[in-house]
């Protein structure tokens, strides 16, 4: 067995769990994509942010199967690990690191110095430059030192810039001044010499005032010998708004001699999503992933939560959500396949059921030049279908001109009906029904050769 096969066997991913993450048990469909393996073949990693409390069951199975890097969403932030000065809580951070090591995954440490989620004793303290610098560097030495040799990348300083490129007036900026970022990087290098050290921020994905300020700071660090290894572009994006300068921006940072990673990718939309929105989201995820793959020093991508059930977006952006590659039931959305395609996958995205399917085709109404038909598809197999396409050919030259509960396309006599966003899943023994209006110019012979995701169906 290959290493990846051994890894998956070790975590006990069941056939049902594999279906939830896009597995393909049927011999009629290609093997579903595994993002971590596709990414490794491209020389990058594909990761996800995680919540330590959820690292069990199906959530843990998908994390293990699909991602080769994990980032603790909150467990390593200052307020989580040192809520009271000198009193530490490492339980969440330890759980994430232990899980990663058990599943052959990298860890991105997030984050050592940030203006937000600080404990009140730091945020509301009265500091001189020297006293806060000592507190900051002691914190870095303690946390980075605890995980020395176990963290691949640290977000050393997070979100230091305003939108216009000026420095954010955090407690560190106001008390210590401009030097605090370099001070933090030097302290992190001393605490963990082998970890890659990153500067991380949002709204720096394209070329703009904020990303240019970040670029200028990194350039000055390289000239001064400040130990910086990379920059993180968070990429909390809005549907249809992937910056056109993303790849060029990645390239210009790479040209400074640092690595670049996409650290917190999600792409939000108004909810509930439409099929058109999900298709656009697929294109957007594909575009971001492709931009990284195109630049040699872009080392990886992390989605900020892989499932909509664990996304921060609905709590912070009213009316928005559906921002991740998986829905709330851990089923892959089109975005998941967009990522896979950008990583070189060309397989079938819609595996068929194990055990077969049955189709009932009924003409409900007919007139001289047209007709109305209803199609019911039964999953008579033993495995769920998560995303479906029903295909057939017209025997008498008919054509479809309007459909409901499915998107129907036609080329010549060949017809394909694709699920709507709300009826993509068909459990074993369950049915899904759609209808359409068609035109005819003679006989209206019913089709018989139906296939569901490449699996031959009987006609009831």
Buried (B, 14 or more C-beta within 10 A) or exposed (E): EEEBEEBBEEBEBEEEBBBBBBBBBBEBBBEBBBBBBBBBEBEBBBBBBBBBEBBEEBBBBBBBBBBBBBBBBBBBBBBBBBEEEEEBEBEBBBBBBEBBEEBBBBBBBBBBBBBEEBBEBBBEBEBEBEEBBEBBBEBBBBBBEBBEEBBBBBBBBBBBBBEEBEBBEBBBBBBBEEEBBBBBBBBBBBBBEEBBBBBBBBBBBBBBBBBBBBBEBBBEBEEEEBBBBBBBBBBBBBBEEBBEBBBEBBBBBBEBEBBBBBBBBBBBBBBEBEBEBBBBBBBBBBBBBBBBBEBEBBBBBBBBBBBBBBBBBBEEBEEBBBBBBBBEEBBBBBBBBBBBBBBEBEBBBBBBBBBBBBBBBEEEEEEEEBBBBBBBBBBBBEBBBBBBBBBBEBBEBBBBEEBEBBBBEBEEBEBBBBBBBEEBBBEBEEBBBBBBBBEBEEEBEBBEEBBBBBBEBEEE
